[in-house]
Amino acid sequence: MKGKHIGWIVLLLLGLIAPFVVYPVLVMKILCFALFACAFNLLLGYTGLLSFGHAAFLGSAGYLCAYTVQGLGMPPELGLLAGTAGAAVLGFIFGSLAIRRAGIYFAMITLALAQLVYFLALQFPFTGGEDGMQGIPRGHLLGFLDLSDTMNMYFFVLAVFLFGFWVIDRAIDSPFGQVLKAIRENEPRAISLGYDVDRYKLLAFVLSAALAGLAGATKTLVFQLASLTDVHWHMSGEVVLMTLLGGVGTVFGPIVGATVLVSLQNYGAELGQWVTVLTGAIFVVCVLAFRRGIVGEVALLLKRSGIRP
């Protein structure tokens, strides 16, 4: 049995057991951010594109989901679809403009566009400005499953996460994913082989944006809140940190990174602003001691031990 299959089994078992051991809302938050980080890793780890604007997709999808459910009175599944579709459209717009550049220029364009989305979220009347959209009803999934029940909501979030993670996993192992890796490793050679590199980059960007939007819409239903926090550039920085901490270019790395960071923020909340200092210190240690991230270093150790990860 391959290491990835074992990882899937462990992930599924942990997902089923977790709400009976840890506060379910905390686990739901971890799952939402884990999906967000995995979506970001698809772009950075497998395509080699560093985006500083991914918070725009997370936050805008949250607002769209909230408006669909609260403002239009639609069921939660349509709210998720609206948020995901909106993030995909936004990703197409961002990607069409940003992929014309590379490196730091690409990152700065995504950051600038994300700041534009932040400004719009602050100014649009339906978003609630600095107060955000509050009291968003979870509703009934497919008309019969009451999501106001915490355990029902948890297993729904788990299903959404597993679906999103499966899409990412399949994309990585597909011929499409192999082309993305080729672009990351040597873009001129990929072009010489006849691949339309810009088209592949745009597809990867849109897929990453859509899955980030799915995470944002799900998070909005969990906390019944859509706020400026999810659109702020700090959120774009956090997802970079999660990915680097867990391991860039590893399948399960972003999940580990998201778990560590969210748990640290939750259990270290009583430290106040010092939790930021602690997070920074842990990040510095991991960068110096674990260059490949937590999962990347573990995989390397297993490989040196003769165990195929």
C-alpha positions, 0 to 999 in steps of 0.5 A: 500500500502506497504512503498516500493511500495510508495518508488518506486512511489516517486522514479519514479516521482522524476526521471521524474521531476528531469531533468526539475528542476536540471541540467540533467548531475548532476542527471545522475551522481547521478543515476550512483553512486546510482546504484553503491551504491545499488550494493555495499549494496547488498554485505555489507547490505544483505550478510555482506561482506565488500569489499574495492575493488568495484572501480575495477568493476566500473572503469574496466567496464568503460574502457571496455565500452569505448574501445568497443564503441570508439576502436571497433566502436560498438553501446552503448548498446553493450558497456554497455553489454561488461562493465557489462560482464567484471565486472561480470567476474572480480567479479567471479575472485575476489570472488573466491579468497576473499570468502575464508576469512572473516572480515578484511581479506576479505576486504584487499584481495579485496583492494589488487586485486583492486590495481592490477586492478588500476596498469593494467589500468595505464599500458595498452596502450589502457587505455590512462594511466593518461590521460584516454580515452576521447571523447567517442562517445555516439552513437545511441541507437538501431541505432535510438535514438541519445544519444548525446541529453542530454534529450535522454541520461538522460531517457536512464540512468534513465531506466538503473538505474531503471532496475538495482535497480529492479534486486537488489530489486527482489534479496533481496525479493527472496529466494536467498535474504533470504539465504543471510540474513541468512548468514549475521545473523548467518553463522554457522546456515546457514551451518548447515541447508545445504546451500552452503554458499560459493556458495551463497556468490560468486553469491552475489559477482558476481551480485554486481560486474556486477551491479557496472559495469553497473553503471560504463559503464553508467557513461562512456557514460554520461561523455564520459570519462574513467579515473583512478579516477573510479579505484582508492581506493578512489572511493571504500571508497566513495561508503562505505560512501554513503551506511553508510550515507543512511543506510546499509541494507536498499533498498533506503538508498544507493540512499539517500546517493549517492544523498547527497554525490554527491550533496555536492561534486558538490555544495561545489566544490567552497570550494576546499579541504574544501569540504572533511572536510565538508563531513567528518564532516557530516559523523561523525555527521550521524554516531553519531546521525543516527546509522542506516543511514538516511533511517534506522532512518526514518524507525525506527521512522515510525515503532515506530509511528505505520506506517509500512515502 
